[in-house]
Amino acid sequence: SEHLRTGYEKELNDHWNKLEQAHLGLGEALKAEDDEQINLQVTEAGKVIDAMVKGAFKTIKPQLVEKKRPDAKSKPQAKKGAGSKAVQKKAK
């Protein structure tokens, strides 16, 4: 699955490049002591980080999990609230 690996490596590199740009922009704003620009750069950096996290969990992580466990699709999904039974057992 070399194609998948190339895809998520490219995605991670794209996120990394955007983070570097945000870091540089924030550094320049801090040096200039421009509060408005600092606020803007922090907001933009937050958007970049959110996009990276969403991309990692929606695209990259599932590919890595599937690579490690090829039978992952065949396993049934846990039902909502299944964790509550474990909590009840611990409480007793």
Backbone as JSON, one array per atom type, in Angstrom:
{
  "sequence": "SEHLRTGYEKELNDHWNKLEQAHLGLGEALKAEDDEQINLQVTEAGKVIDAMVKGAFKTIKPQLVEKKRPDAKSKPQAKKGAGSKAVQKKAK",
  "N": [[0.82, -1.17, 0.0], [1.82, 1.25, -0.91], [0.97, 3.54, -2.22], [-0.98, 4.66, -0.49], [0.67, 5.29, 1.69], [2.36, 7.22, 0.56], [0.43, 9.16, 0.07], [-0.51, 9.9, 2.69], [1.88, 10.77, 3.79], [2.43, 12.96, 2.19], [0.26, 14.55, 2.89], [0.82, 15.03, 5.63], [3.24, 16.43, 5.36], [2.3, 18.7, 4.01], [0.69, 19.82, 6.04], [2.7, 20.29, 7.92], [4.27, 22.21, 6.59], [2.46, 24.35, 6.52], [2.22, 24.8, 9.26], [4.83, 25.66, 9.82], [4.86, 28.07, 8.37], [2.9, 29.47, 9.81], [4.2, 29.63, 12.26], [6.43, 31.22, 11.61], [5.11, 33.59, 10.86], [3.9, 34.28, 13.28], [6.16, 34.69, 14.85], [7.25, 36.97, 13.59], [5.21, 38.82, 14.1], [5.33, 38.94, 16.88], [7.9, 40.04, 17.25], [7.47, 42.54, 16.14], [5.77, 43.52, 17.97], [3.04, 43.79, 17.58], [-0.08, 43.74, 18.5], [-2.57, 43.23, 17.24], [-1.8, 41.83, 14.94], [-0.53, 39.67, 16.15], [-2.71, 38.42, 17.41], [-4.18, 37.72, 15.12], [-2.36, 35.95, 13.88], [-2.17, 33.91, 15.81], [-4.78, 32.98, 15.76], [-4.88, 32.04, 13.1], [-2.9, 30.05, 13.26], [-4.14, 28.31, 15.01], [-6.25, 27.42, 13.39], [-4.79, 26.03, 11.45], [-3.68, 23.99, 13.02], [-6.03, 22.71, 13.9], [-6.98, 21.76, 11.42], [-4.94, 19.99, 10.81], [-5.17, 18.08, 12.86], [-7.76, 17.09, 12.38], [-7.35, 16.05, 9.82], [-5.45, 14.12, 10.42], [-6.87, 12.29, 12.0], [-9.04, 11.6, 10.38], [-8.01, 10.8, 7.91], [-5.25, 9.94, 7.94], [-4.71, 8.36, 10.34], [-6.69, 6.21, 10.2], [-5.69, 4.84, 7.95], [-3.21, 3.97, 8.84], [-3.99, 2.29, 10.93], [-5.46, 0.36, 9.52], [-3.41, -0.69, 8.04], [-1.85, -1.93, 9.98], [-3.71, -3.68, 11.13], [-5.27, -5.63, 9.17], [-7.79, -6.79, 9.32], [-9.49, -4.96, 10.41], [-11.79, -3.75, 9.35], [-13.68, -5.76, 9.37], [-14.41, -6.18, 11.98], [-16.96, -5.71, 14.44], [-18.44, -2.57, 15.26], [-18.2, -0.82, 18.34], [-21.0, -0.26, 20.42], [-22.72, 2.77, 21.24], [-22.41, 3.93, 24.54], [-21.4, 1.62, 25.57], [-19.18, 1.77, 27.16], [-20.2, 2.56, 29.56], [-21.03, 0.37, 31.05], [-18.65, -0.72, 31.96], [-17.85, 1.29, 33.67], [-19.87, 1.12, 35.58], [-19.33, -1.4, 36.67], [-16.87, -0.93, 37.86], [-17.63, 0.86, 39.83], [-19.04, -0.66, 41.63]],
  "CA": [[0.0, 0.0, 0.0], [2.76, 2.37, -1.05], [0.2, 4.71, -2.64], [-1.56, 5.25, 0.73], [1.75, 5.87, 2.48], [2.76, 8.45, -0.13], [-0.65, 10.12, 0.27], [-0.54, 10.51, 4.03], [3.14, 11.5, 4.0], [2.25, 14.26, 1.53], [-0.67, 15.33, 3.72], [1.55, 15.47, 6.82], [4.2, 17.46, 4.94], [1.53, 19.92, 3.75], [0.34, 20.39, 7.34], [3.94, 20.77, 8.53], [4.64, 23.47, 5.91], [1.54, 25.39, 7.0], [2.61, 25.12, 10.65], [6.06, 26.46, 9.77], [4.47, 29.41, 7.94], [2.22, 30.1, 10.94], [5.24, 29.9, 13.26], [7.2, 32.39, 11.14], [4.24, 34.76, 10.95], [3.74, 34.64, 14.69], [7.45, 35.25, 15.29], [7.36, 38.34, 13.07], [4.24, 39.65, 14.82], [5.85, 39.14, 18.24], [9.01, 40.99, 17.17], [6.91, 43.86, 15.85], [4.91, 43.87, 19.1], [1.77, 44.2, 16.98], [-1.09, 42.9, 19.14], [-3.57, 42.82, 16.26], [-1.18, 40.81, 14.09], [-0.32, 38.49, 17.02], [-4.02, 37.79, 17.54], [-4.48, 37.13, 13.82], [-1.46, 34.81, 13.66], [-2.56, 32.84, 16.73], [-6.02, 32.44, 15.21], [-4.52, 31.26, 11.91], [-2.17, 28.86, 13.71], [-5.17, 27.42, 15.56], [-6.95, 26.8, 12.25], [-3.86, 25.06, 10.85], [-3.59, 22.85, 13.93], [-7.31, 21.99, 13.82], [-7.02, 21.04, 10.14], [-3.99, 18.88, 10.9], [-5.75, 17.06, 13.74], [-8.87, 16.47, 11.66], [-6.76, 15.25, 8.75], [-4.77, 12.96, 11.0], [-7.83, 11.3, 12.48], [-9.95, 11.14, 9.32], [-7.31, 10.25, 6.75], [-3.97, 9.28, 8.2], [-4.8, 7.32, 11.36], [-7.36, 4.99, 9.71], [-4.82, 4.12, 7.03], [-2.19, 3.3, 9.63], [-4.64, 1.21, 11.66], [-5.76, -0.68, 8.55], [-2.15, -1.33, 7.64], [-1.44, -2.8, 11.08], [-4.75, -4.69, 11.36], [-6.06, -5.71, 7.94], [-9.15, -7.25, 9.61], [-10.17, -3.91, 11.17], [-13.11, -3.46, 8.79], [-14.6, -6.86, 9.65], [-14.79, -6.19, 13.4], [-18.13, -4.86, 14.7], [-18.18, -1.32, 15.98], [-18.75, -0.78, 19.69], [-22.21, 0.54, 20.5], [-22.63, 3.91, 22.15], [-22.78, 3.59, 25.9], [-20.77, 0.37, 25.99], [-18.23, 2.08, 28.22], [-20.89, 2.8, 30.83], [-21.05, -0.88, 31.82], [-17.35, -0.83, 32.63], [-17.86, 2.26, 34.76], [-20.74, 0.58, 36.62], [-18.63, -2.5, 37.32], [-15.83, -0.35, 38.72], [-18.29, 1.55, 40.93], [-19.55, -1.66, 42.6]],
  "C": [[0.88, 1.26, 0.0], [2.04, 3.66, -1.42], [-0.41, 5.42, -1.42], [-0.49, 5.95, 1.55], [2.2, 7.2, 1.86], [1.71, 9.53, 0.11], [-0.63, 10.74, 1.65], [0.76, 11.19, 4.38], [3.03, 12.89, 3.38], [1.33, 15.15, 2.38], [0.03, 15.86, 4.97], [2.55, 16.57, 6.47], [3.48, 18.77, 4.64], [1.15, 20.6, 5.06], [1.58, 20.99, 8.0], [4.36, 22.11, 7.92], [3.74, 24.61, 6.38], [1.86, 25.79, 8.44], [3.87, 25.97, 10.68], [5.74, 27.89, 9.36], [3.79, 30.17, 9.08], [3.22, 30.49, 12.02], [6.04, 31.14, 12.87], [6.38, 33.67, 11.26], [4.05, 35.23, 12.38], [5.02, 35.24, 15.24], [7.63, 36.69, 14.84], [6.42, 39.29, 13.82], [4.72, 39.93, 16.24], [7.0, 40.14, 18.24], [8.51, 42.4, 16.95], [6.04, 44.38, 16.99], [3.57, 44.43, 18.62], [0.67, 43.27, 17.5], [-2.14, 42.39, 18.16], [-3.04, 41.69, 15.38], [-0.92, 39.52, 14.89], [-1.63, 37.71, 17.14], [-4.4, 37.06, 16.24], [-3.64, 35.87, 13.58], [-1.8, 33.63, 14.57], [-3.84, 32.17, 16.23], [-5.74, 31.56, 14.0], [-3.79, 29.97, 12.29], [-3.15, 27.84, 14.28], [-5.93, 26.7, 14.46], [-6.08, 25.74, 11.59], [-3.78, 23.81, 11.72], [-4.88, 22.03, 13.9], [-7.39, 21.16, 12.54], [-6.09, 19.83, 10.18], [-4.57, 17.75, 11.74], [-6.89, 16.33, 13.03], [-8.35, 15.58, 10.54], [-6.11, 13.99, 9.28], [-5.76, 11.89, 11.42], [-8.75, 10.78, 11.38], [-9.22, 10.41, 8.2], [-6.12, 9.4, 7.13], [-4.1, 8.13, 9.18], [-5.53, 6.08, 10.87], [-6.49, 4.17, 8.76], [-3.75, 3.36, 7.8], [-2.79, 2.12, 10.38], [-4.94, 0.06, 10.72], [-4.5, -1.41, 8.13], [-1.7, -2.32, 8.72], [-2.41, -3.95, 11.29], [-5.62, -4.79, 10.12], [-7.5, -6.17, 8.18], [-9.99, -6.19, 10.32], [-11.58, -3.64, 10.64], [-14.12, -4.54, 9.15], [-15.07, -6.9, 11.1], [-16.0, -5.28, 13.61], [-17.74, -3.63, 15.51], [-18.83, -1.4, 17.35], [-19.97, 0.14, 19.69], [-21.98, 1.69, 21.47], [-23.09, 3.46, 23.53], [-22.15, 2.31, 26.4], [-19.8, 0.61, 27.14], [-18.9, 2.27, 29.57], [-20.96, 1.54, 31.68], [-19.75, -1.06, 32.6], [-17.29, 0.11, 33.83], [-18.72, 1.74, 35.91], [-20.06, -0.55, 37.38], [-17.58, -1.98, 38.28], [-16.45, 0.28, 39.96], [-18.75, 0.57, 42.01], [-18.49, -2.17, 43.48]]
}
